[in-house]
């Protein structure tokens, strides 16, 4: 199996995308697709270098099986957004395809995939004064306040994001305050990022079946270094409003580090928020058009689908 590329005659870049809820073996599925595979991250949390355990980045053993791109490269204090991630992913796809290998995108952030496949909204540059105003609002009242306001000015976008998501709530407020138009309206004016020929494979699972597996995975993270990882990250970035701290798992352990809850309370909240996130991911995948669906663990079925796609 060989990767395809965008060449002089305008051929689209071939890419396989594996998406689905957290904890369903997407990385393992990617690694099963052959020796020519290179894995590219499009998850919004696995970009952070301080949290490889908490964000469930591929293990060193997994990364030794194939080249991995865009994992663990971003400092905790630096924000990532869909437009920037799309540009990074496209650059990785071009590089991998140019070497005759197959780029396989793995992740669970639906917005990032939609921007990559459908295009980027041409939002104007946000003035620094607006950014500071929103950041002060965030620090003073928390992301829930921004989200409550967003429900009035941009209910469509507010319905798609969690009230605790500092980064996305702040971004939507910045766009509204700077342009006078809601982010959802800007999203309707998308422009293509690149010409891609994408095969999208979805991992399906019943939420009730997945829930105990998510809890077990979180317990394993706690036993294998998540607490020390959070402590070390706090020494490097003692700013609770930093983008990296807003992720599920990071936020709950930060509350424990700051003495705002017990470890057991942090664990229970981490499990509950992870389950809620998985539910949103399952819903998103059900609505995704053109998605070939496979049961979790059906790596042979996915490999056969990719082979048929290349030979079709």
C-alpha positions in Angstrom: 0.0 0.0 0.0 1.5 3.4 -1.0 0.4 6.9 -0.2 -0.7 9.3 -2.8 0.1 12.9 -3.2 -0.9 16.2 -4.6 1.3 16.6 -7.7 1.8 18.8 -10.7 -1.5 17.8 -12.3 -3.5 18.8 -9.2 -4.2 15.3 -7.9 -5.6 15.3 -4.4 -3.6 14.1 -1.4 -4.8 10.7 -0.2 -5.4 10.4 3.5 -7.1 8.0 5.9 -8.9 9.4 8.9 -9.7 7.3 11.9 -12.1 9.0 14.3 -14.3 8.0 17.2 -14.8 8.4 20.9 -11.9 8.4 23.3 -10.5 5.1 24.5 -11.6 2.9 21.6 -8.2 1.9 20.1 -7.9 4.3 17.2 -4.1 4.4 17.4 -3.9 0.6 17.4 -6.2 0.6 14.3 -4.0 3.0 12.5 -0.9 0.9 13.2 -2.6 -2.2 11.8 -2.9 -0.6 8.3 0.5 -1.6 7.0 4.2 -0.9 7.1 3.9 2.3 5.0 1.7 4.1 7.6 2.7 7.3 9.4 0.3 8.5 12.1 -0.8 12.2 12.3 -2.6 13.6 15.3 -5.6 15.8 15.0 -6.7 15.7 18.6 -6.8 19.1 20.3 -5.3 17.9 23.6 -2.7 15.5 22.5 -0.6 18.4 21.2 0.5 19.4 24.7 4.0 18.2 25.6 3.4 18.3 29.4 0.6 15.8 29.4 1.4 12.6 27.5 -0.2 10.4 30.1 -3.2 12.5 31.0 -4.1 13.1 27.3 -3.5 9.4 26.3 -0.9 10.2 23.7 0.5 7.1 21.9 3.0 5.3 24.1 6.7 5.1 23.3 6.1 1.5 22.3 3.4 2.5 19.8 5.5 5.3 18.4 8.3 2.9 17.8 6.1 1.0 15.4 5.6 3.9 13.0 6.5 7.6 12.7 4.1 9.8 14.6 3.5 13.5 13.9 2.1 16.4 15.9 2.0 14.8 19.3 3.3 16.5 22.4 4.9 19.5 20.8 3.1 22.5 22.3 3.8 24.2 25.6 1.0 24.4 28.2 0.8 28.1 27.9 0.3 28.2 24.2 -3.1 27.9 22.5 -4.0 25.8 19.5 -6.9 26.4 17.2 -8.5 24.5 14.3 -7.0 26.8 11.6 -3.5 26.4 12.8 -3.8 22.7 13.3 -5.2 22.2 9.8 -2.2 24.0 8.4 0.2 21.8 10.4 -1.7 18.6 9.5 -1.7 19.5 5.8 2.1 20.1 5.9 2.6 16.7 7.5 0.3 15.0 4.9 2.3 16.6 2.1 5.6 15.5 3.6 4.4 11.9 4.2 2.7 11.5 0.8 5.8 13.0 -0.9 7.8 10.1 0.5 5.3 7.5 -0.9 3.9 6.6 2.5 0.3 6.7 3.8 -0.7 9.5 6.2 -3.3 8.2 8.7 -5.0 10.9 10.8 -6.1 9.8 14.3 -8.1 11.8 16.8 -11.3 12.7 18.4 -11.7 16.5 17.8 -14.5 16.7 15.3 -14.1 20.5 14.7 -10.5 20.0 13.7 -11.4 17.3 11.1 -14.3 19.4 9.8 -12.0 22.4 9.2 -9.4 20.2 7.6 -11.9 18.5 5.2 -14.4 21.4 4.6 -12.3 24.5 5.0 -11.3 27.4 7.2 -13.4 30.4 8.1 -11.8 33.7 7.0 -12.0 35.3 10.5 -10.1 38.6 10.6 -7.2 39.1 12.9 -8.4 39.8 16.5 -7.1 43.1 18.0 -4.8 42.6 21.0 -7.1 44.8 23.1 -10.0 42.4 22.5 -7.9 39.4 23.4 -6.8 41.1 26.7 -10.4 42.0 27.5 -11.6 38.4 27.0 -8.7 37.0 28.9 -9.4 39.2 31.8 -13.1 38.2 31.7 -12.0 34.5 31.6 -9.7 34.9 34.6 -12.2 36.9 36.6 -15.4 34.8 36.0 -14.3 31.6 34.3 -15.3 29.9 31.0 -18.8 29.3 32.2 -19.5 33.0 32.2 -18.2 33.3 28.6 -20.3 30.3 27.6 -23.5 31.8 29.2 -23.0 35.0 27.2 -22.3 33.0 24.1 -25.7 31.2 24.4 -27.3 34.6 23.8 -25.1 35.9 20.9 -24.1 32.6 19.2 -26.4 29.8 20.5 -25.5 27.6 17.5 -21.8 27.5 18.4 -22.4 27.4 22.2 -24.4 24.2 21.7 -21.3 22.5 20.2 -18.8 23.3 23.0 -18.5 22.6 26.7 -19.1 25.4 29.2 -15.7 24.6 30.8 -13.7 24.8 27.5 -11.7 28.0 28.1 -10.0 28.1 24.8 -13.1 27.7 22.5 -15.4 29.9 24.6 -12.7 32.7 24.6 -12.2 32.4 20.9 -15.9 32.7 20.2 -16.2 35.7 22.4 -13.1 37.3 20.7 -14.7 36.9 17.3 -18.0 38.3 18.4 -16.5 41.3 20.1 -14.0 42.0 17.3 -16.3 41.6 14.3 -19.9 41.9 15.6 -20.7 38.6 14.0 -21.0 35.2 15.7 -18.3 32.5 15.0 -20.9 30.2 13.6 -21.6 32.7 10.8 -17.9 32.9 10.0 -17.8 29.1 9.9 -20.4 29.2 7.1 -17.9 31.1 4.9 -15.2 28.5 4.8 -12.4 28.2 2.2 -10.6 24.9 1.4 -7.3 24.2 3.2 -6.0 21.7 0.6 -7.3 19.2 -2.0 -7.7 16.0 0.0 -9.1 12.6 -1.0 -10.0 11.3 2.4 -11.3 7.9 3.5 -13.0 8.3 6.9 -13.2 5.3 9.2 -15.3 5.5 12.4 -14.9 3.4 15.5 -18.3 2.7 16.9 -19.1 1.6 20.5 -22.0 1.6 22.9 -21.5 4.3 25.5 -22.6 2.1 28.4 -20.1 -0.5 27.3 -17.4 2.1 26.9 -17.9 3.8 30.3 -16.2 1.2 32.6 -13.3 1.0 30.1 -12.8 4.7 30.4 -12.9 4.6 34.2 -10.3 1.7 34.1 -8.1 3.7 31.8 -8.2 6.8 34.1 -7.3 4.6 37.1 -4.3 3.2 35.1 -3.2 6.8 34.3 -3.3 7.7 37.9 -1.3 4.6 38.8 1.3 5.2 36.1 2.3 8.8 36.6 -0.6 11.2 35.9 -0.3 12.9 39.3 3.5 13.5 39.0 2.9 14.7 35.4 0.4 17.3 36.6 2.8 18.4 39.4 5.7 18.8 37.0 3.5 20.7 34.5 2.4 23.1 37.3 6.0 23.9 38.1 6.6 24.8 34.5 3.3 26.6 34.0 1.7 27.8 37.2 -1.1 29.6 35.4 -4.6 28.0 35.8 -5.9 30.0 32.7 -3.2 28.5 30.4 -4.8 26.7 27.5 -3.2 23.3 28.3 -4.8 23.2 31.7 -8.4 23.3 30.2 -8.3 19.8 28.9 -10.3 16.9 30.6 -8.0 15.3 33.1 -5.7 18.3 33.3 -8.4 20.6 34.7 -9.5 18.0 37.3 -6.0 17.3 38.5 -5.3 21.0 38.7 -8.2 21.5 41.0 -6.7 18.7 43.2 -3.2 20.3 43.1 -4.7 23.6 44.1 -6.5 22.1 47.1 -10.0 22.7 45.6 -11.0 19.1 45.9 -9.9 15.7 47.1 -8.1 13.2 44.8 -11.2 11.0 44.8 -13.4 13.9 43.8 -11.0 14.8 41.0 -11.1 11.2 39.8 -14.9 11.0 39.8 -15.2 14.3 38.0 -12.5 13.2 35.4 -14.5 10.0 34.8 -17.8 11.9 34.5 -16.4 14.5 32.1 -14.6 11.9 30.0 -17.9 10.0 29.6 -19.7 13.2 28.6 -17.0 13.9 26.1 -17.2 10.4 24.6 -21.0 10.8 24.3 -20.5 14.0 22.3 -18.0 12.3 20.1 -20.3 9.4 19.5 -23.1 11.8 18.5 -20.7 13.7 16.2 -19.7 10.5 14.4 -23.3 9.4 13.9 -23.9 12.7 12.1 -20.8 12.5 9.9 -21.7 11.8 6.3 -19.6 9.3 4.4 -18.1 7.6 7.4 -17.4 3.9 7.2 -18.3 2.5 10.6 -16.5 -0.4 12.3 -16.8 -2.0 15.7 -14.0 -1.1 18.2 -11.2 -3.7 17.6 -12.2 -4.6 14.0 -8.7 -3.7 12.7 -9.0 -6.3 9.9 -12.2 -4.7 8.6 -10.5 -1.3 8.5 -7.4 -2.6 6.8 -9.6 -4.3 4.1 -11.5 -1.1 3.6 -8.3 0.8 3.0 -7.0 -1.8 0.6 -10.3 -1.7 -1.4 -10.2 2.1 -1.5 -6.7 2.1 -2.9 -7.6 -0.6 -5.5 -11.0 0.9 -6.4 
